[in-house]
Amino acid sequence: MLSMIDIKSSARKRRARVGIGALPDNGKDVLRSVEIAEENGYAEVIVFDAVQDLMVALRDNYIDAAVKGNFAPISAYDSITETFRIQERIERIALVQTSDGDYIFIGPVDPHSGRTYRDRLEVTRRGVRFISSLDERPSVGILSVGHPDIMGRDANIDKWMEEAEKLVKELKKDGIEAKNYYMDMEAAVEEDRNFIVMPDGVSGNAAFQSLAILGGGAAIGAPIINLPRVFIDTPSITKDYVDAIAFASVLGGARHVA
């Protein structure tokens, strides 16, 4: 399973040029994280105080990777869409640390994602390709909103569970290791699944933030998986960006293309 020790070790070897956003009047936490990241040799970090400047630098290869920092999410997404002329919706999966110290990906984490079976399958496949690009073997745990013993009690819940089974079968046909855990995320983590696929983006985002806020874990960041450059989104609650910078350095140093 992916570990932050491995990420930081790889970041020191690659030491990519990483850009990060810091609002001029509220950038203290970002600047402190930049100082720590550079002291540890994770990256050469360039701080931007305007979101459009960060995106242009990323597009024009002035930097190898970008971290949102404390820029506002909507302005960052709008700038990404405009700068890279993205026609489709932005898709992310999130890297989180559990309270037990395990590092896993959760997806989808965008409110618009996973609303249909086909959409959920596509996000899962993109996430699998992304994890594979890290030289990690994807092991997928599928979650749904019900348990087998309540089948037949609610048509909507039945549909969710049937689609979860269908998703597992489709992934296995692709040669991907996958299992349906119904509602049992704890079992999925205990069995070392490194990619937890939530029922939809709303529940994924809630799980992502809950692990960091209430569960004693940490939200490292959420890479965009349908962008031709490396961009790590960071949640608004973040005060420490060091791990996100290291992760971006690893991806940028590898010249990852999602």
C-alpha positions in Angstrom: 0.0 0.0 0.0 1.2 3.5 -0.8 3.0 5.3 2.1 4.0 8.8 2.7 7.5 7.6 3.4 7.7 6.4 -0.1 6.2 9.5 -1.5 8.6 11.8 0.3 11.6 9.6 -0.6 10.6 9.8 -4.3 10.0 13.5 -4.0 13.5 14.1 -2.8 14.9 12.1 -5.8 12.7 13.9 -8.4 12.6 17.4 -6.7 10.2 18.8 -9.3 9.3 22.4 -9.7 5.9 22.8 -7.9 3.7 25.9 -7.9 1.3 26.6 -5.1 -1.4 29.2 -4.5 -1.2 31.6 -1.5 -3.7 34.5 -1.1 -1.8 37.7 -0.4 -3.7 38.5 2.8 -4.0 34.9 4.1 -1.0 32.9 3.0 0.8 32.2 6.3 0.1 28.5 6.4 1.1 28.0 2.8 4.4 29.9 3.2 5.3 27.9 6.3 4.6 24.6 4.4 6.7 25.8 1.5 9.6 26.5 3.8 9.4 23.0 5.3 9.0 21.3 1.9 12.1 23.0 0.6 14.1 22.4 3.7 13.3 18.7 3.3 14.2 18.7 -0.4 10.8 17.6 -1.6 10.5 20.2 -4.4 11.5 23.6 -5.7 8.4 25.6 -4.8 7.2 28.7 -6.5 4.4 30.7 -4.8 1.7 32.4 -6.8 -0.8 35.0 -5.5 -3.1 34.9 -8.5 -4.8 31.8 -9.7 -4.6 32.6 -13.4 -0.8 33.0 -13.1 -0.5 29.6 -11.5 -2.6 27.9 -14.3 -0.7 29.6 -17.1 2.6 28.5 -15.5 1.3 25.0 -15.4 0.0 25.0 -18.9 3.3 26.5 -20.3 5.5 24.0 -18.4 7.1 26.7 -16.3 6.2 24.4 -13.4 6.0 20.6 -13.4 2.9 20.4 -11.1 0.6 22.7 -9.2 -1.1 22.6 -5.7 -4.2 24.7 -5.2 -3.0 25.9 -1.8 -5.6 28.2 -0.3 -7.1 29.6 -3.5 -10.9 29.5 -3.6 -12.1 26.2 -5.2 -14.5 27.7 -7.7 -12.0 30.3 -9.0 -9.4 27.5 -9.4 -11.8 25.2 -11.3 -13.0 28.0 -13.5 -9.4 29.0 -14.3 -8.4 25.3 -15.0 -11.4 24.9 -17.4 -10.6 28.2 -19.2 -6.8 27.7 -19.4 -6.8 24.1 -20.5 -10.1 24.4 -22.5 -11.6 21.4 -20.8 -14.9 20.5 -22.3 -15.8 17.8 -19.8 -16.3 18.0 -16.0 -13.3 18.0 -13.7 -12.9 14.7 -12.0 -10.8 14.0 -8.9 -9.9 11.2 -6.6 -8.6 12.0 -3.1 -5.5 10.7 -1.3 -6.2 10.4 2.4 -4.5 9.0 5.5 -6.8 6.9 7.8 -6.6 7.1 11.6 -4.5 3.9 11.5 -1.9 5.5 9.2 -3.0 3.8 5.9 -3.0 5.8 2.7 -5.9 5.2 0.4 -7.6 6.9 -2.5 -11.3 7.7 -2.4 -13.4 8.6 -5.4 -15.3 10.1 -6.8 -15.2 13.3 -4.7 -16.9 15.8 -7.0 -20.6 16.4 -6.4 -21.5 15.9 -10.0 -19.7 12.6 -10.3 -21.0 9.0 -10.1 -24.6 9.9 -10.6 -25.1 7.1 -13.2 -23.6 3.7 -13.5 -21.6 4.6 -16.6 -20.2 7.7 -15.0 -19.2 5.8 -11.9 -17.5 3.1 -14.0 -15.6 5.7 -16.0 -14.4 7.6 -12.9 -13.3 4.2 -11.5 -11.4 3.3 -14.6 -9.6 6.7 -14.7 -8.7 6.3 -11.0 -7.3 2.8 -11.6 -5.2 4.2 -14.5 -3.9 7.0 -12.2 -3.0 4.6 -9.4 -1.3 2.3 -11.8 0.8 5.2 -13.1 2.3 5.4 -9.5 3.6 1.9 -9.9 0.9 0.8 -7.4 -1.3 -2.2 -8.1 -4.9 -0.9 -7.9 -7.1 -2.9 -5.5 -10.6 -1.6 -5.6 -13.3 -1.7 -2.9 -16.8 -0.8 -4.1 -19.3 0.7 -1.6 -23.0 1.0 -1.9 -25.9 2.3 0.2 -27.3 -1.0 1.4 -26.6 -4.5 2.6 -27.8 -7.8 1.1 -30.1 -8.6 4.0 -32.3 -5.6 3.1 -32.7 -6.4 -0.6 -36.3 -6.1 -1.7 -37.3 -3.5 0.8 -36.5 -0.4 -1.2 -36.3 -0.2 -5.0 -33.7 2.6 -5.0 -31.4 0.8 -2.6 -31.8 -2.4 -4.6 -30.7 -0.5 -7.7 -27.6 0.9 -5.9 -26.6 -2.6 -4.8 -27.2 -4.2 -8.1 -25.1 -1.6 -9.8 -22.3 -2.2 -7.3 -22.2 -5.9 -8.2 -22.3 -5.0 -11.9 -19.4 -2.6 -11.4 -17.3 -5.3 -9.7 -17.9 -7.7 -12.6 -17.0 -5.1 -15.2 -13.8 -4.2 -13.4 -12.8 -7.9 -13.1 -13.3 -8.3 -16.8 -10.7 -5.5 -17.2 -8.3 -7.6 -15.0 -8.8 -5.2 -12.0 -8.9 -6.6 -8.5 -12.2 -5.5 -7.1 -14.7 -6.5 -4.4 -18.2 -5.3 -3.3 -18.1 -4.2 0.4 -21.7 -2.9 0.4 -21.5 -0.3 3.3 -18.5 -1.7 5.1 -15.6 0.8 4.4 -13.7 -0.5 7.5 -13.5 -4.0 6.0 -12.3 -2.6 2.7 -9.5 -0.7 4.4 -8.6 -3.7 6.6 -8.2 -5.8 3.5 -5.8 -3.3 2.0 -8.0 -2.0 -0.7 -6.1 1.1 -1.9 -9.0 2.7 -3.9 -12.4 3.0 -2.3 -15.1 3.8 -4.8 -18.1 5.5 -3.1 -21.7 5.4 -4.3 -21.4 8.9 -5.8 -19.4 12.1 -5.6 -21.4 13.6 -2.8 -20.8 10.7 -0.5 -17.2 10.5 -1.6 -16.6 14.2 -0.7 -18.3 13.7 2.6 -16.1 10.6 3.4 -13.0 12.5 2.2 -13.6 15.4 4.6 -15.0 13.3 7.4 -11.8 11.3 7.6 -9.8 14.4 7.9 -12.1 16.4 10.2 -13.7 13.8 12.5 -11.9 10.5 11.8 -8.4 11.3 13.0 -6.9 11.0 9.6 -5.5 13.5 7.1 -6.6 14.8 3.7 -3.4 14.9 1.6 -5.0 16.2 -1.6 -7.1 15.3 -4.6 -5.4 15.1 -8.0 -7.4 15.9 -11.1 -7.5 12.7 -13.1 -8.7 14.1 -16.5 -6.2 16.9 -16.9 -3.1 16.7 -19.1 -0.9 18.2 -16.3 -0.5 17.6 -12.6 -2.9 19.6 -10.3 -3.5 18.7 -6.7 -6.6 20.1 -5.1 -6.4 20.7 -1.4 -9.4 21.0 0.9 -10.4 24.3 2.5 -9.7 22.9 6.0 -6.0 22.3 5.2 -3.4 24.1 7.2 -0.4 21.9 6.3 0.4 21.6 2.6 3.8 19.8 2.9 2.5 16.3 2.0 0.5 17.8 -0.9 3.7 19.5 -2.2 5.6 16.2 -1.9 2.9 14.3 -3.7 2.8 16.9 -6.5 6.6 16.7 -6.8 6.4 12.9 -7.3 3.7 13.2 -10.0 5.3 16.2 -11.7 8.7 14.7 -11.6 7.4 11.7 -13.4 5.8 13.9 -16.0 2.5 12.1 -15.3 -0.3 12.6 -17.8 -3.7 11.6 -16.5 
